[in-house]
Amino acid sequence: MKILKKQINDFFQCKNIALAGVSRNKKKFGYISYKSLVEKGYNIYPVNPNTQEIDGRKCYQDISDLPPEVDGVIIMTPKQHTDKILRQAFGKGIKNIWVQQMSETKETIQIAEEFQHDIITGKCIFMFAEPVSGVHKFHRTLVKIFGGLPK
């Protein structure tokens, strides 16, 4: 599946984004990602079935529990949970979905095709979530130089 720049731009037009895979452990990528996106100004709805709140914000147990205003989902769970969450998001009518690189399975693309939706997969959200900084900015510059950014 080829990822287009328009898909990425459309994803970041979402006003309310759920993040499935938020961790309570402040050293884990799921927590660091959540914190970073909130600091960048994104309205993030944390999803983790094992906690009621993250940093004082209500944490949703499941995609089906999300309020109707959620219009995007980032999936950064272990692979064994990805496809279930993807199906739940489609079932809820959410079409803007980013499956963080390394979270996808070989079935993830097939599920998206089954529901006739494009998803973003195989890309690190931090190379595109503005403002991009640090190592992600450097990495994006390298990818751009070698023609690897979506067009």
Backbone hydrogen bonds, N-H to C=O, Kabsch-Sander energy under -0.5 kcal/mol:
donor,donor_aa,acceptor,acceptor_aa,energy
8,I,4,L,-1.6
9,N,5,K,-2.8
10,D,6,K,-2.9
11,F,7,Q,-2.3
12,F,8,I,-2.0
13,Q,10,D,-1.2
14,C,11,F,-1.7
17,I,43,N,-2.6
18,A,72,G,-3.0
19,L,45,Y,-2.4
20,A,18,A,-0.6
20,A,74,I,-2.7
21,G,19,L,-0.6
21,G,47,V,-2.1
22,V,19,L,-0.8
22,V,47,V,-1.1
26,K,24,R,-0.7
28,K,25,N,-1.9
31,Y,28,K,-0.8
32,I,28,K,-2.5
33,S,29,F,-2.8
34,Y,30,G,-1.4
35,K,31,Y,-2.9
36,S,32,I,-2.4
37,L,33,S,-2.6
38,V,34,Y,-2.3
39,E,35,K,-2.4
40,K,36,S,-1.7
41,G,38,V,-1.6
42,Y,37,L,-2.3
43,N,15,K,-0.5
44,I,42,Y,-1.1
45,Y,17,I,-2.6
47,V,19,L,-2.2
48,N,60,Y,-2.4
51,T,48,N,-1.3
54,I,57,R,-2.2
57,R,54,I,-2.3
59,C,52,Q,-3.0
60,Y,46,P,-2.9
60,Y,58,K,-0.5
65,D,62,D,-1.3
66,L,63,I,-1.6
70,V,67,P,-1.7
71,D,16,N,-2.2
72,G,16,N,-1.2
73,V,96,N,-2.4
74,I,18,A,-3.0
75,I,73,V,-0.5
75,I,98,W,-3.1
76,M,20,A,-2.8
76,M,74,I,-0.6
81,H,78,P,-2.6
82,T,78,P,-0.9
82,T,79,K,-0.5
83,D,79,K,-0.7
85,I,81,H,-2.0
86,L,82,T,-2.7
87,R,83,D,-2.3
88,Q,84,K,-2.1
89,A,85,I,-2.6
90,F,86,L,-2.3
91,G,87,R,-2.6
92,K,88,Q,-1.5
93,G,90,F,-1.5
94,I,89,A,-2.5
95,K,93,G,-0.5
96,N,71,D,-0.6
97,I,95,K,-1.0
98,W,73,V,-2.8
99,V,97,I,-0.5
99,V,120,I,-3.6
100,Q,75,I,-2.4
100,Q,98,W,-0.8
101,Q,123,K,-1.3
103,S,100,Q,-2.3
108,T,105,T,-0.6
109,I,105,T,-0.5
111,I,107,E,-2.4
112,A,108,T,-2.0
113,E,109,I,-2.4
114,E,110,Q,-2.5
115,F,111,I,-2.0
116,Q,113,E,-0.9
117,H,112,A,-2.7
120,I,97,I,-2.6
121,T,119,I,-0.6
122,G,99,V,-0.8
123,K,99,V,-0.5
125,I,123,K,-0.6
127,M,124,C,-2.0
128,F,125,I,-1.6
129,A,125,I,-2.2
130,E,128,F,-0.9
136,H,133,S,-1.1
137,K,133,S,-0.9
138,F,134,G,-2.0
139,H,135,V,-2.7
140,R,136,H,-2.6
141,T,137,K,-2.3
142,L,138,F,-2.2
143,V,139,H,-2.6
144,K,140,R,-2.5
145,I,141,T,-2.5
146,F,142,L,-1.9
147,G,144,K,-1.8
148,G,143,V,-3.3
